[in-house]
Amino acid sequence: MALRKKSSPRRDQVRRNIGSERPLWLTRLMDADVIVSLLLWLVFVALCVAVLSFGLAQQGRYRGFAASTVIAVFVAVGAGLYTYSYQPRLLRNHPKALALVLLFPLLLTVTKLGSMSSGTALWGLGWGVGTAIVAAMILVIAYDQRFALGLTALYCVLAALAVGPKPDQAFQLQGMRLFLTMISGAAVCCFTLREIRTRMKLLEVSALAAAVVFVTALSAPYLNFLGEPPKWITALQAAGYYACAAFLAGLLVQSLLPLMERVFRVATSMTLLDYSDANQTLLKKLAMEAPGTFSHSLLIGSIAEAAAEAIGGNGLLCRVGAYYHDIGKINKPKYFTENEMGSVSKHKELSPAMSQLIIVGHVKDGMEMAREFALPTVLHQFIETHHGTTLVEPFYHEARRKYEEPGTAGRKPLDTPPSESEFRYAGPRPKSKEAAIIMLADAVEGATRSLTDVTLAKVEAVVHNIAMKRLEDGQFDDCDLTLRELSQIEASMSKSLAAHYHGRIAYPTAPDAPLRPAKIGTPRMVET
């Protein structure tokens, strides 16, 4: 007689759940982004090992080759985990990840070749200090300060190994002392180079980094308590070499800044300031063909910049993004209220569905124009997310009204009622605080403009209602905007809008003075 195991429905359900989770875990592990990221990591390890162990295998120094390989692997693991923790977007952004993977081996190669080909050991070590400054500046420009500081510290470890000790040469910094010299200059760059708004910024940071490197290099040799410290003249000469290398590295970064922006697909504040110029082709075209939209965009820019600065965001990015968020209206400017200029609305001749297609289409048209005119990638988010997935309410309500009105013989003209999904923007929703600010500023500016008597209390009520409406609609779900920050944004926007739409006193006219139309282009005499 066969023995049967006791079983319960709950135990069977747990087993089925465990069995269903295993393929999901394997699927995530075998995801294409993960596989590509692992391959890029292996390429990084191979390139670093090749640079660090250059010439060791040919010379029969297999222990040195093995040690270099182990250290390179450990540093690569640390860099991978640090990137996964603080820049997980690189797992999906493969071109940008490839640029980061090639950056370290390239700088290590320059350090290695410079140290091998330099006539003096001082200049050889200067290559290591210079490349550390370059790495710190590039990373802080392309990413953020915390990420740049962590990866630069790992690079300094590899650069100190790439230079290698040369006991037969003159006085030089080695080991921990060389690492301290490099990391001190790199840390100064990471902490002071947060934003580049002027062309002198990089020179100022380079000079400050050179000063710190000079002091560190002058003090580091005296940390060797077991050995005899070098002569102060020799130490002074070495510190001057390293400081000069740090300053020249800053000049190199400044000359290669446009290339770095293209490679890492970033836009510095100097680039954003260039695109805020009214002489830019797209802005000139917007001002000429859609002047109402151009005026609206300028106002949105000032409102959004103040709101972003109120929560510690990038105000300049918000302002420039607001200038370009509605460029898609250039194709059909007369279909938007701000460009009607008192004429009859063109939507009166169209069905609500057709009007909705035209209104929603300005987002797609804007993205096409952004790619055509090569706008920086960071500005694209404001064009495609400034409406998110919101409802085009006027035409939706018009469609509902036409459906509910009885047609001929008491029948409704439509078989099915219009759906909200048919009258919503395609999205996506904002994924950054700056994009969410532009969405909210775009909505509240139009609503405030329609008020007859503008007071601070009325403006605050309008701004709060629209903010809560967007929040309940889920438009802020994809960005890390907190309720406290949303309250601060509301207060800033209310203050800016109330100041802009303040009341004015009408200029008095004499009761017996007739109004005369002015003749354009014809000079006239003024009687006194």
Secondary structure as GFF3:
##gff-version 3
##sequence-region A 1 528
A	DSSP	alpha_helix	9	29	.	.	.	ID=ss1
A	DSSP	alpha_helix	32	52	.	.	.	ID=ss2
A	DSSP	alpha_helix	62	86	.	.	.	ID=ss3
A	DSSP	three_ten_helix	88	91	.	.	.	ID=ss4
A	DSSP	alpha_helix	94	117	.	.	.	ID=ss5
A	DSSP	alpha_helix	121	142	.	.	.	ID=ss6
A	DSSP	alpha_helix	145	163	.	.	.	ID=ss7
A	DSSP	alpha_helix	175	192	.	.	.	ID=ss8
A	DSSP	alpha_helix	201	219	.	.	.	ID=ss9
A	DSSP	three_ten_helix	220	223	.	.	.	ID=ss10
A	DSSP	alpha_helix	232	255	.	.	.	ID=ss11
A	DSSP	alpha_helix	257	264	.	.	.	ID=ss12
A	DSSP	alpha_helix	269	275	.	.	.	ID=ss13
A	DSSP	alpha_helix	281	289	.	.	.	ID=ss14
A	DSSP	alpha_helix	291	310	.	.	.	ID=ss15
A	DSSP	alpha_helix	315	324	.	.	.	ID=ss16
A	DSSP	three_ten_helix	327	330	.	.	.	ID=ss17
A	DSSP	three_ten_helix	333	335	.	.	.	ID=ss18
A	DSSP	three_ten_helix	337	339	.	.	.	ID=ss19
A	DSSP	three_ten_helix	346	349	.	.	.	ID=ss20
A	DSSP	alpha_helix	352	372	.	.	.	ID=ss21
A	DSSP	alpha_helix	377	385	.	.	.	ID=ss22
A	DSSP	alpha_helix	393	404	.	.	.	ID=ss23
A	DSSP	three_ten_helix	408	410	.	.	.	ID=ss24
A	DSSP	three_ten_helix	420	423	.	.	.	ID=ss25
A	DSSP	alpha_helix	433	449	.	.	.	ID=ss26
A	DSSP	alpha_helix	456	472	.	.	.	ID=ss27
A	DSSP	alpha_helix	483	500	.	.	.	ID=ss28
###
